[in-house]
């Protein structure tokens, strides 16, 4: 990254990659990373949930020059899976429902009678084992945070390779594809996506370039639903902008005032670190979303991969997107939805 002719990236101490859920829409994330790797942009901090957790594990669990090859291997194997889903038999549905009720309780709900999982959990475990080196992940060369929901408590949980020894269960805990069963970790059942750019708030302050890549994110304020990414990004902006302003005020305080205990306590919250977020969204409409999340056909995977590559290329080519924020701003956000650039905010 620092060897590129364009030195605008060299000012970032942290290159973060945040990968959401979305089932088959995760192919968009893989294509986006392929474009980043092609430009020499290599994240040193990765967060993922659901299908994003698998992509994150593949990226962090391989040598840089092998990552795109392994991502292609995984998504090629996924797209070869049979597309015709058979209905569950009544007996099998009843057994699955009873198991969920006994292990998860009411929070787990009941499985669908109409559809099998897109890919079986056993097959997915085997595929992950072929493309991910967990020893490399746990070596800590790249910070990895994986998110899921604790079904027993309803709390969002982050599994961090700085605090946990990560394995395939942590990758699958966020239910990468529709219909996947809950995963038990430490006697607690986990399922469902639970991560966003807010995970960066637990990291130490550093000048950060964050690629937040959503397979699906509803248009904020529209009829598509609620955008968690937009909410969490707005909250981060308020926090980081405040820390930035406190730092600027501290520079103007007389030394006599800076020794006051209460003022020192306030100044301890100051930070001059900035964050540039490039928010890339593949799908912003809920129309046919369930079908899109299950569509692992070769054509659909190829189209999403190509869209991810194209959107990253558009982002990095924009002349102002990597410029530092203003002195009063701790966070600047640029958004690209379905290939369309939004105004910066």
C-alpha positions as CSV (number, residue, x, y, z in Angstrom):
1,X,0.0,0.0,0.0
2,X,2.8,2.5,1.0
3,X,4.7,1.6,-2.2
4,X,1.9,2.8,-4.5
5,X,2.5,6.0,-6.5
6,X,-0.6,7.5,-4.9
7,X,0.6,8.3,-1.4
8,X,-2.9,9.4,-0.1
9,X,-3.4,6.0,1.4
10,X,-0.1,6.1,3.4
11,X,-1.6,8.4,6.0
12,X,-4.0,5.7,7.3
13,X,-2.6,3.7,10.2
14,X,-5.6,1.3,10.1
15,X,-7.2,-0.1,7.0
16,X,-10.5,-1.7,8.2
17,X,-12.9,-3.9,6.3
18,X,-16.4,-4.5,7.7
19,X,-18.5,-7.2,6.1
20,X,-22.2,-7.7,6.8
21,X,-24.5,-10.6,6.3
22,X,-26.7,-11.3,3.3
23,X,-26.3,-14.9,2.3
24,X,-25.5,-15.3,-1.4
25,X,-25.1,-11.5,-1.6
26,X,-21.7,-12.1,0.0
27,X,-20.2,-12.6,-3.4
28,X,-20.3,-8.8,-3.8
29,X,-18.0,-8.5,-0.8
30,X,-15.6,-11.1,-2.3
31,X,-15.4,-9.1,-5.5
32,X,-14.9,-5.9,-3.6
33,X,-11.9,-7.4,-1.7
34,X,-10.5,-8.7,-5.0
35,X,-10.5,-5.1,-6.3
36,X,-8.8,-3.9,-3.1
37,X,-6.1,-6.5,-3.3
38,X,-5.6,-5.6,-6.9
39,X,-4.9,-2.0,-5.9
40,X,-2.5,-3.0,-3.1
41,X,-5.0,-2.1,-0.3
42,X,-4.7,-4.8,2.4
43,X,-6.8,-4.5,5.5
44,X,-5.1,-5.0,8.9
45,X,-8.5,-5.0,10.8
46,X,-11.5,-7.1,9.6
47,X,-14.9,-7.5,11.1
48,X,-17.6,-9.8,9.7
49,X,-20.8,-11.5,10.5
50,X,-22.9,-14.2,8.8
51,X,-21.6,-14.6,5.3
52,X,-19.2,-11.7,6.0
53,X,-17.6,-13.8,8.7
54,X,-16.7,-16.5,6.1
55,X,-15.3,-13.9,3.7
56,X,-13.4,-12.3,6.6
57,X,-12.0,-15.7,7.7
58,X,-10.8,-16.5,4.2
59,X,-9.1,-13.1,3.9
60,X,-7.4,-13.2,7.3
61,X,-6.7,-17.0,7.1
62,X,-4.5,-16.9,4.0
63,X,-1.3,-15.2,2.7
64,X,-2.1,-12.0,0.9
65,X,-1.2,-13.4,-2.6
66,X,-3.6,-16.4,-1.9
67,X,-6.6,-14.6,-0.6
68,X,-8.4,-13.8,-3.9
69,X,-7.7,-17.4,-5.1
70,X,-9.3,-18.8,-2.0
71,X,-12.3,-16.5,-2.2
72,X,-12.8,-17.6,-5.8
73,X,-12.4,-21.2,-4.8
74,X,-15.0,-20.9,-2.1
75,X,-17.6,-19.0,-4.2
76,X,-17.0,-21.3,-7.1
77,X,-17.7,-24.3,-4.9
78,X,-20.8,-22.6,-3.4
79,X,-22.2,-21.9,-6.9
80,X,-21.9,-25.6,-7.8
81,X,-24.3,-26.6,-5.2
82,X,-27.8,-27.9,-6.3
83,X,-30.3,-25.1,-6.8
84,X,-33.4,-27.1,-6.4
85,X,-34.4,-27.1,-2.8
86,X,-36.7,-29.9,-1.6
87,X,-39.4,-29.3,0.9
88,X,-38.8,-30.6,4.4
89,X,-40.7,-33.7,5.3
90,X,-43.1,-33.3,8.2
91,X,-41.1,-35.7,10.3
92,X,-37.8,-33.9,9.7
93,X,-39.4,-30.5,10.3
94,X,-40.8,-31.8,13.6
95,X,-37.4,-33.1,14.7
96,X,-35.7,-29.9,13.9
97,X,-38.4,-27.8,15.6
98,X,-38.2,-29.9,18.7
99,X,-34.4,-29.6,18.8
100,X,-34.6,-25.8,18.4
101,X,-37.2,-25.6,21.2
102,X,-35.1,-27.7,23.6
103,X,-31.7,-26.1,22.9
104,X,-32.8,-22.5,22.1
105,X,-36.2,-22.0,23.5
106,X,-38.8,-19.5,22.1
107,X,-36.0,-17.2,20.9
108,X,-35.0,-19.7,18.3
109,X,-38.3,-19.8,16.5
110,X,-39.2,-22.7,14.2
111,X,-37.6,-23.8,10.9
112,X,-39.4,-23.3,7.6
113,X,-41.4,-26.2,6.4
114,X,-40.9,-25.2,2.8
115,X,-37.1,-24.9,2.4
116,X,-33.9,-26.8,3.3
117,X,-30.8,-24.7,3.9
118,X,-29.0,-23.5,0.8
119,X,-26.0,-25.5,1.9
120,X,-25.8,-28.0,4.7
121,X,-23.8,-27.1,7.8
122,X,-21.5,-30.1,7.3
123,X,-20.7,-29.2,3.7
124,X,-20.1,-25.6,4.7
125,X,-17.7,-26.7,7.5
126,X,-15.8,-28.8,5.1
127,X,-15.5,-26.0,2.5
128,X,-14.3,-23.5,5.1
129,X,-11.7,-26.0,6.3
130,X,-10.3,-26.2,2.8
131,X,-9.8,-22.4,2.4
132,X,-9.1,-21.1,5.9
133,X,-5.9,-21.5,8.0
134,X,-7.1,-20.8,11.5
135,X,-3.6,-20.9,12.9
136,X,-2.9,-17.9,10.7
137,X,-6.0,-16.1,11.9
138,X,-5.1,-16.7,15.5
139,X,-1.5,-15.6,15.0
140,X,-2.9,-12.0,15.2
141,X,-1.3,-10.7,12.0
142,X,-4.7,-9.3,11.1
143,X,-7.2,-8.3,13.8
144,X,-10.4,-10.3,13.3
145,X,-13.7,-9.6,14.9
146,X,-16.7,-11.9,14.2
147,X,-20.2,-11.2,15.4
148,X,-23.3,-13.2,16.2
149,X,-26.4,-13.1,18.5
150,X,-26.6,-15.2,21.7
151,X,-30.0,-16.7,21.4
152,X,-30.2,-17.5,25.1
153,X,-29.8,-13.9,26.1
154,X,-30.5,-11.9,22.9
155,X,-27.2,-10.1,23.3
156,X,-24.9,-9.4,20.4
157,X,-21.5,-11.0,20.9
158,X,-18.2,-10.3,19.3
159,X,-15.5,-13.0,19.0
160,X,-12.1,-11.3,18.7
161,X,-8.9,-13.1,17.8
162,X,-7.2,-10.7,20.3
163,X,-9.2,-12.3,23.1
164,X,-10.5,-15.7,21.7
165,X,-9.0,-18.6,19.8
166,X,-11.2,-18.5,16.8
167,X,-12.5,-21.6,15.0
168,X,-15.0,-22.7,12.5
169,X,-17.8,-22.5,15.1
170,X,-17.2,-18.8,15.5
171,X,-17.3,-18.3,11.7
172,X,-20.7,-20.1,11.5
173,X,-22.2,-18.6,14.6
174,X,-23.8,-15.8,12.5
175,X,-25.8,-18.1,10.2
176,X,-24.1,-17.4,6.9
177,X,-26.9,-18.7,4.7
178,X,-30.7,-18.9,5.3
179,X,-31.9,-22.0,7.0
180,X,-28.7,-22.7,8.9
181,X,-29.1,-24.1,12.4
182,X,-27.8,-22.4,15.5
183,X,-24.2,-23.1,16.6
184,X,-23.4,-23.8,20.2
185,X,-20.3,-22.2,21.7
186,X,-19.6,-22.5,25.4
187,X,-23.1,-24.0,26.1
188,X,-24.8,-21.0,24.5
189,X,-26.6,-21.1,21.1
190,X,-25.7,-18.5,18.5
191,X,-27.3,-17.5,15.3
192,X,-28.0,-14.3,13.3
193,X,-25.8,-11.3,12.2
194,X,-24.6,-8.8,14.7
195,X,-21.9,-6.5,13.6
196,X,-21.4,-3.1,11.9
197,X,-18.9,-0.3,11.7
198,X,-19.6,0.3,15.5
199,X,-17.2,-2.5,16.2
200,X,-14.4,-0.1,15.4
201,X,-15.3,1.9,18.6
202,X,-13.6,-0.8,20.6
203,X,-10.3,-0.4,18.7
204,X,-7.7,2.1,19.9
205,X,-7.9,5.5,18.1
206,X,-6.0,5.6,14.8
207,X,-6.3,7.3,11.5
208,X,-8.6,4.8,9.8
209,X,-9.8,4.1,6.3
210,X,-12.9,1.8,6.6
211,X,-14.5,-0.1,3.8
212,X,-18.0,-1.0,5.1
213,X,-19.4,-3.4,2.5
214,X,-23.1,-4.4,2.7
215,X,-24.7,-7.0,0.5
216,X,-28.0,-5.5,1.5
217,X,-28.7,-2.3,3.4
218,X,-32.2,-0.6,3.2
219,X,-32.3,3.0,2.0
220,X,-32.4,5.2,5.1
221,X,-35.8,6.8,5.6
222,X,-37.2,4.9,2.7
223,X,-39.9,2.2,2.5
224,X,-37.3,-0.6,2.4
225,X,-36.8,-0.8,6.1
226,X,-34.3,0.3,8.7
227,X,-30.6,0.9,7.9
228,X,-28.5,-0.2,10.8
229,X,-25.3,0.9,9.0
230,X,-26.7,4.4,8.6
231,X,-27.7,4.5,12.3
232,X,-24.3,3.3,13.6
233,X,-22.3,5.5,11.2
234,X,-24.3,8.5,12.4
235,X,-23.6,7.6,16.1
236,X,-19.9,7.2,15.4
237,X,-19.8,10.5,13.7
238,X,-21.2,12.2,16.7
239,X,-18.7,10.6,19.0
240,X,-15.7,11.1,16.9
241,X,-16.6,14.7,16.0
242,X,-16.9,15.5,19.7
243,X,-13.5,14.0,20.5
244,X,-12.0,16.0,17.7
245,X,-13.6,19.2,19.0
246,X,-12.3,18.5,22.5
247,X,-8.8,18.1,21.1
248,X,-9.0,21.4,19.3
249,X,-10.3,23.1,22.5
250,X,-7.5,21.6,24.5
251,X,-4.9,23.2,22.1
252,X,-6.3,26.6,23.0
253,X,-6.5,26.2,26.8
254,X,-3.9,28.0,28.9
255,X,-1.5,25.6,30.6
256,X,-2.8,26.7,34.0
257,X,-6.3,25.5,33.2
258,X,-5.0,22.2,31.7
259,X,-3.8,21.2,35.2
260,X,-7.3,21.2,36.6
261,X,-8.5,17.7,37.5
262,X,-11.9,18.0,35.8
263,X,-10.5,19.6,32.7
264,X,-7.8,16.8,32.5
265,X,-10.6,14.3,32.7
266,X,-12.5,16.0,29.8
267,X,-9.3,16.2,27.7
268,X,-8.7,12.5,28.2
269,X,-11.6,11.9,25.8
270,X,-9.9,14.0,23.1
271,X,-8.6,12.4,19.9
272,X,-7.1,13.8,16.8
273,X,-7.5,10.5,14.9
274,X,-9.8,10.7,11.9
275,X,-11.9,8.1,10.1
276,X,-12.9,7.9,6.4
277,X,-15.7,5.5,5.8
278,X,-16.4,4.2,2.3
279,X,-19.8,2.6,2.5
280,X,-20.5,0.3,-0.4
281,X,-24.0,-1.2,-0.8
282,X,-25.0,-3.8,-3.4
283,X,-28.7,-4.0,-2.7
284,X,-30.9,-1.3,-1.2
285,X,-34.3,-2.6,-1.9
286,X,-36.1,-5.4,0.0
287,X,-37.9,-6.6,-3.2
288,X,-37.2,-10.3,-3.7
289,X,-34.5,-10.1,-1.1
290,X,-35.1,-13.6,0.3
291,X,-34.7,-15.1,-3.2
292,X,-31.6,-13.1,-3.8
293,X,-30.0,-14.2,-0.5
294,X,-30.5,-17.8,-1.6
295,X,-29.5,-17.5,-5.2
296,X,-26.1,-19.1,-5.5
297,X,-26.3,-19.8,-9.2
298,X,-23.0,-19.3,-11.1
299,X,-24.4,-16.4,-13.0
300,X,-25.7,-14.5,-9.9
301,X,-22.4,-15.1,-8.1
302,X,-20.4,-13.8,-11.1
303,X,-22.6,-10.7,-11.4
304,X,-22.3,-9.8,-7.7
305,X,-18.5,-10.4,-7.7
306,X,-18.1,-8.1,-10.7
307,X,-20.3,-5.4,-9.1
308,X,-18.1,-5.5,-6.0
309,X,-15.0,-5.0,-8.1
310,X,-16.5,-2.1,-10.0
311,X,-17.7,-0.3,-6.9
312,X,-14.3,-0.4,-5.2
313,X,-12.7,0.8,-8.4
314,X,-15.1,3.7,-8.6
315,X,-14.5,4.6,-4.9
316,X,-10.7,4.5,-5.1
317,X,-10.6,6.5,-8.3
318,X,-12.7,9.4,-6.8
319,X,-10.3,12.3,-6.5
320,X,-11.7,13.6,-3.1
321,X,-12.7,10.5,-1.3
322,X,-9.4,9.8,0.4
323,X,-8.8,13.5,1.4
324,X,-8.5,14.2,5.1
325,X,-11.6,15.4,6.9
326,X,-11.9,19.0,8.0
327,X,-10.4,20.0,11.3
328,X,-13.8,19.9,13.0
329,X,-14.7,16.5,11.6
330,X,-13.6,13.2,13.1
331,X,-15.5,11.1,10.5
332,X,-16.3,11.6,6.8
333,X,-18.6,9.2,5.0
334,X,-18.8,8.5,1.3
335,X,-21.5,6.2,0.0
336,X,-22.0,4.2,-3.2
337,X,-25.3,2.3,-3.7
338,X,-25.7,-0.1,-6.6
339,X,-23.0,1.7,-8.4
340,X,-24.4,5.2,-7.8
341,X,-22.4,7.7,-5.8
342,X,-24.2,9.6,-3.1
343,X,-23.2,13.1,-1.8
344,X,-20.6,12.9,1.0
345,X,-21.8,13.4,4.6
